[in-house]
Amino acid sequence: MYLIKTRDGNYYELFEIKEDEWLIKNQNGEKKKVLGFGEDMKLKKGVPVILSHKEREISTQAITDIFKRV
């Protein structure tokens, strides 16, 4: 599980379900399926998280910090 902070100051939790399958949870507790990370589809700083919301693609602001929970 990872905790990420985006450029707009929001925090999200990322859960890796399987290899290359992720869920994202926002501050309100809503979980959504992650479709990818930026253009190269890798979790790293500076790229947005692309997710599915009501049958359309939306994205977060760019990731500024990534914290791994132990």
A tleap script that builds the chain and sets N, CA, C and O, in Angstrom:
source leaprc.protein.ff14SB
mol = sequence {
  NMET TYR LEU ILE LYS THR ARG ASP GLY ASN
  TYR TYR GLU LEU PHE GLU ILE LYS GLU ASP
  GLU TRP LEU ILE LYS ASN GLN ASN GLY GLU
  LYS LYS LYS VAL LEU GLY PHE GLY GLU ASP
  MET LYS LEU LYS LYS GLY VAL PRO VAL ILE
  LEU SER HIE LYS GLU ARG GLU ILE SER THR
  GLN ALA ILE THR ASP ILE PHE LYS ARG CVAL
}
set mol.1.N position { 0.846 -1.173 0.000 }
set mol.1.CA position { 0.000 0.000 0.000 }
set mol.1.C position { 0.894 1.240 0.000 }
set mol.1.O position { 1.932 1.270 0.661 }
set mol.2.N position { 0.481 2.250 -0.743 }
set mol.2.CA position { 1.206 3.512 -0.828 }
set mol.2.C position { 0.271 4.656 -0.472 }
set mol.2.O position { -0.928 4.602 -0.749 }
set mol.3.N position { 0.821 5.678 0.136 }
set mol.3.CA position { 0.110 6.923 0.365 }
set mol.3.C position { 0.756 7.939 -0.564 }
set mol.3.O position { 1.973 8.123 -0.530 }
set mol.4.N position { -0.044 8.601 -1.391 }
set mol.4.CA position { 0.516 9.593 -2.310 }
set mol.4.C position { -0.098 10.957 -2.029 }
set mol.4.O position { -1.242 11.066 -1.588 }
set mol.5.N position { 0.684 11.987 -2.293 }
set mol.5.CA position { 0.214 13.364 -2.193 }
set mol.5.C position { 0.295 13.964 -3.584 }
set mol.5.O position { 1.293 13.793 -4.285 }
set mol.6.N position { -0.756 14.668 -3.983 }
set mol.6.CA position { -0.778 15.277 -5.312 }
set mol.6.C position { -0.477 16.773 -5.215 }
set mol.6.O position { -0.439 17.347 -4.127 }
set mol.7.N position { -0.268 17.382 -6.367 }
set mol.7.CA position { 0.108 18.794 -6.443 }
set mol.7.C position { -0.894 19.710 -5.744 }
set mol.7.O position { -0.508 20.746 -5.202 }
set mol.8.N position { -2.175 19.342 -5.751 }
set mol.8.CA position { -3.190 20.178 -5.106 }
set mol.8.C position { -3.313 19.930 -3.603 }
set mol.8.O position { -4.186 20.508 -2.954 }
set mol.9.N position { -2.449 19.078 -3.039 }
set mol.9.CA position { -2.421 18.848 -1.601 }
set mol.9.C position { -3.297 17.713 -1.113 }
set mol.9.O position { -3.359 17.472 0.093 }
set mol.10.N position { -3.976 17.007 -1.999 }
set mol.10.CA position { -4.819 15.880 -1.606 }
set mol.10.C position { -3.984 14.624 -1.407 }
set mol.10.O position { -2.971 14.418 -2.075 }
set mol.11.N position { -4.427 13.793 -0.479 }
set mol.11.CA position { -3.773 12.517 -0.216 }
set mol.11.C position { -4.676 11.382 -0.687 }
set mol.11.O position { -5.898 11.451 -0.552 }
set mol.12.N position { -4.070 10.351 -1.234 }
set mol.12.CA position { -4.788 9.164 -1.692 }
set mol.12.C position { -4.018 7.929 -1.252 }
set mol.12.O position { -2.791 7.958 -1.147 }
set mol.13.N position { -4.740 6.845 -0.995 }
set mol.13.CA position { -4.107 5.561 -0.717 }
set mol.13.C position { -4.196 4.707 -1.973 }
set mol.13.O position { -5.243 4.648 -2.617 }
set mol.14.N position { -3.098 4.046 -2.320 }
set mol.14.CA position { -3.058 3.146 -3.472 }
set mol.14.C position { -2.847 1.730 -2.976 }
set mol.14.O position { -1.951 1.478 -2.170 }
set mol.15.N position { -3.662 0.811 -3.451 }
set mol.15.CA position { -3.566 -0.598 -3.092 }
set mol.15.C position { -3.280 -1.405 -4.344 }
set mol.15.O position { -4.011 -1.304 -5.329 }
set mol.16.N position { -2.220 -2.207 -4.316 }
set mol.16.CA position { -1.933 -3.086 -5.452 }
set mol.16.C position { -2.641 -4.408 -5.201 }
set mol.16.O position { -2.293 -5.140 -4.275 }
set mol.17.N position { -3.635 -4.713 -6.027 }
set mol.17.CA position { -4.416 -5.938 -5.874 }
set mol.17.C position { -3.653 -7.114 -6.466 }
set mol.17.O position { -3.430 -8.124 -5.798 }
set mol.18.N position { -3.264 -6.974 -7.702 }
set mol.18.CA position { -2.453 -7.949 -8.428 }
set mol.18.C position { -1.378 -7.160 -9.146 }
set mol.18.O position { -1.338 -5.932 -9.058 }
set mol.19.N position { -0.510 -7.854 -9.852 }
set mol.19.CA position { 0.491 -7.143 -10.636 }
set mol.19.C position { -0.217 -6.289 -11.689 }
set mol.19.O position { -1.014 -6.800 -12.477 }
set mol.20.N position { 0.070 -5.022 -11.699 }
set mol.20.CA position { -0.512 -4.045 -12.629 }
set mol.20.C position { -2.015 -3.830 -12.449 }
set mol.20.O position { -2.684 -3.391 -13.384 }
set mol.21.N position { -2.557 -4.131 -11.272 }
set mol.21.CA position { -3.955 -3.820 -10.949 }
set mol.21.C position { -3.975 -3.065 -9.637 }
set mol.21.O position { -3.508 -3.565 -8.614 }
set mol.22.N position { -4.523 -1.849 -9.669 }
set mol.22.CA position { -4.503 -0.974 -8.510 }
set mol.22.C position { -5.898 -0.448 -8.193 }
set mol.22.O position { -6.748 -0.328 -9.075 }
set mol.23.N position { -6.116 -0.134 -6.909 }
set mol.23.CA position { -7.293 0.602 -6.458 }
set mol.23.C position { -6.800 1.868 -5.778 }
set mol.23.O position { -5.743 1.866 -5.146 }
set mol.24.N position { -7.557 2.946 -5.903 }
set mol.24.CA position { -7.217 4.197 -5.234 }
set mol.24.C position { -8.353 4.552 -4.286 }
set mol.24.O position { -9.527 4.385 -4.619 }
set mol.25.N position { -7.995 5.044 -3.098 }
set mol.25.CA position { -8.993 5.443 -2.107 }
set mol.25.C position { -8.747 6.909 -1.762 }
set mol.25.O position { -7.635 7.286 -1.391 }
set mol.26.N position { -9.783 7.733 -1.884 }
set mol.26.CA position { -9.629 9.154 -1.583 }
set mol.26.C position { -9.874 9.420 -0.103 }
set mol.26.O position { -10.092 8.490 0.674 }
set mol.27.N position { -9.837 10.696 0.285 }
set mol.27.CA position { -9.993 11.073 1.688 }
set mol.27.C position { -11.396 10.816 2.218 }
set mol.27.O position { -11.595 10.759 3.432 }
set mol.28.N position { -12.370 10.659 1.328 }
set mol.28.CA position { -13.746 10.366 1.730 }
set mol.28.C position { -14.007 8.871 1.856 }
set mol.28.O position { -15.106 8.466 2.235 }
set mol.29.N position { -13.010 8.046 1.541 }
set mol.29.CA position { -13.158 6.603 1.640 }
set mol.29.C position { -13.676 5.932 0.382 }
set mol.29.O position { -13.898 4.721 0.382 }
set mol.30.N position { -13.875 6.690 -0.694 }
set mol.30.CA position { -14.365 6.113 -1.950 }
set mol.30.C position { -13.224 5.423 -2.680 }
set mol.30.O position { -12.143 5.991 -2.840 }
set mol.31.N position { -13.473 4.187 -3.124 }
set mol.31.CA position { -12.459 3.428 -3.860 }
set mol.31.C position { -12.818 3.377 -5.337 }
set mol.31.O position { -13.981 3.214 -5.704 }
set mol.32.N position { -11.792 3.519 -6.181 }
set mol.32.CA position { -11.980 3.455 -7.630 }
set mol.32.C position { -10.846 2.654 -8.246 }
set mol.32.O position { -9.767 2.543 -7.665 }
set mol.33.N position { -11.095 2.099 -9.418 }
set mol.33.CA position { -10.081 1.321 -10.130 }
set mol.33.C position { -9.133 2.261 -10.866 }
set mol.33.O position { -9.567 3.199 -11.535 }
set mol.34.N position { -7.833 2.000 -10.736 }
set mol.34.CA position { -6.810 2.793 -11.418 }
set mol.34.C position { -6.602 2.219 -12.814 }
set mol.34.O position { -6.428 1.011 -12.979 }
set mol.35.N position { -6.621 3.091 -13.810 }
set mol.35.CA position { -6.395 2.668 -15.192 }
set mol.35.C position { -4.933 2.806 -15.591 }
set mol.35.O position { -4.474 2.117 -16.502 }
set mol.36.N position { -4.201 3.683 -14.925 }
set mol.36.CA position { -2.785 3.851 -15.252 }
set mol.36.C position { -2.178 5.046 -14.548 }
set mol.36.O position { -2.856 5.780 -13.829 }
set mol.37.N position { -0.885 5.223 -14.771 }
set mol.37.CA position { -0.131 6.331 -14.190 }
set mol.37.C position { 0.589 7.061 -15.314 }
set mol.37.O position { 1.560 6.533 -15.858 }
set mol.38.N position { 0.147 8.247 -15.675 }
set mol.38.CA position { 0.828 9.025 -16.700 }
set mol.38.C position { 0.913 8.305 -18.030 }
set mol.38.O position { 0.084 7.446 -18.330 }
set mol.39.N position { 1.914 8.653 -18.831 }
set mol.39.CA position { 2.043 8.067 -20.162 }
set mol.39.C position { 2.747 6.722 -20.167 }
set mol.39.O position { 2.410 5.854 -20.974 }
set mol.40.N position { 3.732 6.529 -19.271 }
set mol.40.CA position { 4.473 5.263 -19.295 }
set mol.40.C position { 3.925 4.227 -18.317 }
set mol.40.O position { 4.506 3.154 -18.154 }
set mol.41.N position { 2.801 4.547 -17.663 }
set mol.41.CA position { 2.075 3.615 -16.792 }
set mol.41.C position { 2.888 3.116 -15.595 }
set mol.41.O position { 2.685 1.990 -15.141 }
set mol.42.N position { 3.807 3.939 -15.078 }
set mol.42.CA position { 4.588 3.566 -13.901 }
set mol.42.C position { 4.334 4.569 -12.788 }
set mol.42.O position { 4.230 5.773 -13.026 }
set mol.43.N position { 4.235 4.048 -11.560 }
set mol.43.CA position { 4.028 4.892 -10.394 }
set mol.43.C position { 5.321 5.637 -10.093 }
set mol.43.O position { 6.314 5.028 -9.694 }
set mol.44.N position { 5.310 6.953 -10.283 }
set mol.44.CA position { 6.479 7.777 -9.968 }
set mol.44.C position { 6.026 9.219 -9.795 }
set mol.44.O position { 4.914 9.583 -10.177 }
set mol.45.N position { 6.891 10.028 -9.220 }
set mol.45.CA position { 6.584 11.441 -9.003 }
set mol.45.C position { 6.444 12.168 -10.334 }
set mol.45.O position { 7.121 11.848 -11.311 }
set mol.46.N position { 5.558 13.147 -10.351 }
set mol.46.CA position { 5.387 13.989 -11.528 }
set mol.46.C position { 4.354 13.517 -12.527 }
set mol.46.O position { 4.098 14.206 -13.514 }
set mol.47.N position { 3.744 12.348 -12.296 }
set mol.47.CA position { 2.729 11.848 -13.228 }
set mol.47.C position { 1.369 11.807 -12.524 }
set mol.47.O position { 1.318 11.605 -11.310 }
set mol.48.N position { 0.271 11.994 -13.256 }
set mol.48.CA position { -1.051 11.879 -12.651 }
set mol.48.C position { -1.494 10.421 -12.563 }
set mol.48.O position { -0.956 9.550 -13.247 }
set mol.49.N position { -2.481 10.174 -11.709 }
set mol.49.CA position { -3.108 8.859 -11.620 }
set mol.49.C position { -4.376 8.926 -12.459 }
set mol.49.O position { -5.227 9.787 -12.236 }
set mol.50.N position { -4.503 8.023 -13.420 }
set mol.50.CA position { -5.679 7.978 -14.289 }
set mol.50.C position { -6.621 6.914 -13.733 }
set mol.50.O position { -6.216 5.774 -13.510 }
set mol.51.N position { -7.881 7.293 -13.511 }
set mol.51.CA position { -8.815 6.347 -12.915 }
set mol.51.C position { -10.160 6.405 -13.602 }
set mol.51.O position { -10.455 7.322 -14.368 }
set mol.52.N position { -10.966 5.404 -13.310 }
set mol.52.CA position { -12.297 5.281 -13.888 }
set mol.52.C position { -13.312 5.868 -12.910 }
set mol.52.O position { -13.332 5.517 -11.730 }
set mol.53.N position { -14.161 6.776 -13.426 }
set mol.53.CA position { -15.192 7.390 -12.598 }
set mol.53.C position { -16.459 7.534 -13.430 }
set mol.53.O position { -16.496 8.292 -14.399 }
set mol.54.N position { -17.480 6.810 -13.047 }
set mol.54.CA position { -18.770 6.840 -13.746 }
set mol.54.C position { -18.605 6.608 -15.245 }
set mol.54.O position { -19.127 7.362 -16.067 }
set mol.55.N position { -17.877 5.560 -15.580 }
set mol.55.CA position { -17.664 5.102 -16.955 }
set mol.55.C position { -16.916 6.107 -17.837 }
set mol.55.O position { -17.090 6.105 -19.056 }
set mol.56.N position { -16.095 6.956 -17.238 }
set mol.56.CA position { -15.221 7.829 -18.020 }
set mol.56.C position { -13.881 7.947 -17.299 }
set mol.56.O position { -13.782 7.654 -16.108 }
set mol.57.N position { -12.866 8.372 -18.019 }
set mol.57.CA position { -11.532 8.505 -17.450 }
set mol.57.C position { -11.334 9.904 -16.889 }
set mol.57.O position { -11.627 10.901 -17.548 }
set mol.58.N position { -10.832 9.961 -15.661 }
set mol.58.CA position { -10.430 11.231 -15.068 }
set mol.58.C position { -9.032 11.037 -14.503 }
set mol.58.O position { -8.548 9.909 -14.404 }
set mol.59.N position { -8.389 12.124 -14.136 }
set mol.59.CA position { -7.052 11.993 -13.562 }
set mol.59.C position { -6.889 12.947 -12.390 }
set mol.59.O position { -7.572 13.966 -12.293 }
set mol.60.N position { -5.969 12.592 -11.506 }
set mol.60.CA position { -5.627 13.452 -10.383 }
set mol.60.C position { -4.601 14.472 -10.853 }
set mol.60.O position { -4.138 14.417 -11.993 }
set mol.61.N position { -4.254 15.389 -9.988 }
set mol.61.CA position { -3.112 16.264 -10.243 }
set mol.61.C position { -1.854 15.395 -10.200 }
set mol.61.O position { -1.915 14.242 -9.773 }
set mol.62.N position { -0.730 15.932 -10.631 }
set mol.62.CA position { 0.524 15.176 -10.643 }
set mol.62.C position { 0.948 14.796 -9.220 }
set mol.62.O position { 0.716 15.547 -8.272 }
set mol.63.N position { 1.568 13.631 -9.085 }
set mol.63.CA position { 2.045 13.132 -7.796 }
set mol.63.C position { 3.282 13.922 -7.377 }
set mol.63.O position { 4.219 14.081 -8.159 }
set mol.64.N position { 3.277 14.419 -6.125 }
set mol.64.CA position { 4.448 15.135 -5.616 }
set mol.64.C position { 5.228 14.303 -4.608 }
set mol.64.O position { 6.450 14.434 -4.524 }
set mol.65.N position { 4.553 13.448 -3.839 }
set mol.65.CA position { 5.221 12.609 -2.844 }
set mol.65.C position { 4.612 11.217 -2.844 }
set mol.65.O position { 3.405 11.054 -3.020 }
set mol.66.N position { 5.460 10.214 -2.644 }
set mol.66.CA position { 5.014 8.824 -2.547 }
set mol.66.C position { 5.571 8.257 -1.250 }
set mol.66.O position { 6.782 8.280 -1.026 }
set mol.67.N position { 4.688 7.747 -0.395 }
set mol.67.CA position { 5.091 7.141 0.867 }
set mol.67.C position { 4.641 5.690 0.861 }
set mol.67.O position { 3.493 5.404 0.523 }
set mol.68.N position { 5.523 4.770 1.230 }
set mol.68.CA position { 5.152 3.359 1.306 }
set mol.68.C position { 4.840 3.037 2.756 }
set mol.68.O position { 5.652 3.293 3.645 }
set mol.69.N position { 3.682 2.486 2.989 }
set mol.69.CA position { 3.307 2.090 4.351 }
set mol.69.C position { 3.868 0.713 4.641 }
set mol.69.O position { 3.857 -0.181 3.795 }
set mol.70.N position { 4.352 0.571 5.844 }
set mol.70.CA position { 4.948 -0.713 6.240 }
set mol.70.C position { 3.970 -1.489 7.082 }
set mol.70.O position { 4.275 -2.598 7.519 }
savepdb mol mol.pdb
quit
